Amino acid sequence: MIFFIPIFLLAIASCNQGPKGSQAEAIEERDFLSMAISGSEMEVALGKLAMKQALETRVRKFAEMMTADHSDAAQELRALAANKNISVDANIVRDHEKHILAMQKKSGVAFDKAYLKMMLKDHRKDIKEFEDMIKTTKDEDLKALATKLLPTLKKHLDSAKSINRKVKASLEPSDMTNAVETFPQR
């Protein structure tokens, strides 16, 4: 009789997996929306900063595009979140604010390199998250918005790659600190 109690409890627990699955999906969707909103707002803030602190004209033009596109995206994402009674996670906002504060301390070539590096990394991550959400969500509104915004993210990544190559090519050899490896003499 003692052996049947754990099996009985396990059977009851497995019967309750249905709601947990949909609850887990709701949490994942909430986290996605929260991250996407905060990320878009970070892109806007960094874009405005880049328009002031970037050295290269190409980087400043890219920042203008980022500011315009992510302002629109943030507005659409916020409207969807409000419609679903979802608020932005304060911890995610704080993480994004740290990136902004770090970038405020840079200028010139150092800013351009750090900004482009961040844009490349961030957009690769965002594209993967958007593609994953499109594949997994059952929420048609969220799927539609993620599908709508994905091409813009891909355009941003392509632009960042192109600008990064041009900026690297235009830098003086002494500015290429990340590309030069030195070996000690023996």
N, C-alpha and C positions, 0 to 999 in steps of 0.2 A: 504494500500500500504506500509506503514512503517513496518508492521509485516512481509512482504515478503522479505525485504532486508536482515535481519539477516539469515533467512532460506536459501535464495539464496546463501549468502556468506558461510554458513555452508556446503551446497551442493557442492560448488566449492572446498572448503578446503578438503572435504572427497574424492573427485575425485583425488586429488593429493597425496593420501597416498601410492600408489605403489612405486614411486621412493624413498620416505622417508624410506620405509621399507628396500629396498635394500641398501640405503645409511646408515641406522642404522646398517645393517649387516656388511657392509664394515668397519664401525668404530669399531664395536665389534671385527672383525677379526684383524684389525690393532692393537687394544689395546691388544688383546690376544698375537699376535706375539711379540709385544713390551715387554710385561710382561714376556713372555717365554724366550726371548733372554736375557733380563737383569737378570732374575732369574737364568738362567743357568750360566751366567757369575759371578753372586754373589756366586753360589755354587762352582765354580772353585776357586774363590778367598778365600772363607772360607775353602775349602778343603786344599789349599796350606797352609793357616794359621794353620789349625788343624794338619797338618803333622809336624809342628814346635812346636806348643804350647800344644797339647793334652798330657795328662799324660798317659792314657791307650793305650796300643798297639792296642787293638780292634778299638778304635776311630781313631787312625792314619791310620790303614788299610782301614777302612770305608772311610776316607777322600781321600785316594788314588783312590778308586773306584769312588767317587763322582767327583774328578778332571778329571779323564779320561772320564767317561761317559758324564758329562756335557760339557766338551770341545767339544766332538763330537756333542752333541745335539745343542750347541750354533752355531757351524759351519753350521749345516744343517738348523737351523732356520734362521740364517743370510742370507744364500743362497736363501731361499724361500722369505724372506723379500726383498732382493735386486731384485729378479725376479719380485716382485710386486711393486717395488718402494716405499717401506715402510721403514721409519727410526725409530730407537728406541726413545721413548719418554724420554726426559731428566729428567722429574719429577720422572719417575719410577726408572731411574738409581740412582738419588739422594737418593731416599728412600732405595734402596738396599745398597748404600754406607754407609748409617747410620748404618745398621746392621753390616757391616764389621768393621767400626770404633769402635762400641760398643764391638765387639768380640776381637779386638786387645788389649783391656785393661784387658782381662782375661787370666788366665793361670791355669794349673794344673786341680784339681778336678772342680773348678768353671768353667773353660773353657769347660771341657768335658760335664758337666751337661747342660750348656747354649747351647753348640753346638748341642747336641742331642735333646734338647727341641726344638730348632729352626728347626732342620732337620725334626722332627716329624710333627710339625705344618706346615711347608712350604710344605712338600710332601703331606700331607692330602689336603691342599688347592689346590696344583697343580693338583693332581689327579682329584679332582672335576672339576676344570676348563677345563682340557683336555677332560674329559668325556662329559662335557656340550658342548664343542666346536665340538666334534665328532658328537654329536646328532643334533646340530643346523646349522652347516655351510653347505653352498651349494658349497663352494670352494673345489673341489676334491683334489687339491694339499695339502691344509691345513689339510683336513680330513685325508689324507694318512699319512702325517708326524706326526700328533697328535696320530694317531692309532699306528704308528711305535714306538713312544717314550713312550707311556703310560705304557707298560709292564716294562720298565726300571724304571720309577717312582715308580711303585708298588713294584719292587724289592728293591729299595732304602728304601721305607717305611718299608717293612718287615725287612730289615737288621737293620735299625735304631731302630725298636721296640726290636729286639732281643738283640742288643748291649746295648740298654738302660737298659733292664732287667738285663743283666750280670754285667754292670757297677754298677747299684744300689745295686746289691747283694754283690759286692766285696768291697763296700765302708765301711769304719769304721763307727760305730754308730754315732760318733761325726760329721762325714761328711754328715749325712743324715738330714741336717737342714730343708729341705722341707717336710720330712716325719714325723718329730717329732712335736707334738703339746704340748705346756706346758700350765699348768693352774696355776694361782696364788693361793698361800695358803691363807686361811682365818684366 
